[in-house]
Amino acid sequence: VVDYSFWSRSQREDYRSLGQAHGATVEVVYFDTPVTEIRRRLAERRGADPDDFLVSDELFDGYLEGFEPPSPHEPGVTTIRPPG
């Protein structure tokens, strides 16, 4: 299990190829969470624990600008959406 954001398709492809080269079955699990919910969670945990990685609004905005969500045509992707 690799827990990472994999913000670009090329990055996902690199890890997919690496896993397959070693005989692994590779699946990307994409949690399609609304941006408003992500912002709420980041604000809620900001500094609540000494090990929290603090994500500023500016850092998060930059991440969103470069994020490439998996497309329906990308192989081996399971998309999980919150109810509602």
Secondary structure as GFF3:
##gff-version 3
##sequence-region A 1 84
A	DSSP	alpha_helix	9	21	.	.	.	ID=ss1
A	DSSP	beta_strand	28	31	.	.	.	ID=ss2
A	DSSP	alpha_helix	35	45	.	.	.	ID=ss3
A	DSSP	alpha_helix	57	66	.	.	.	ID=ss4
A	DSSP	beta_strand	77	80	.	.	.	ID=ss5
###
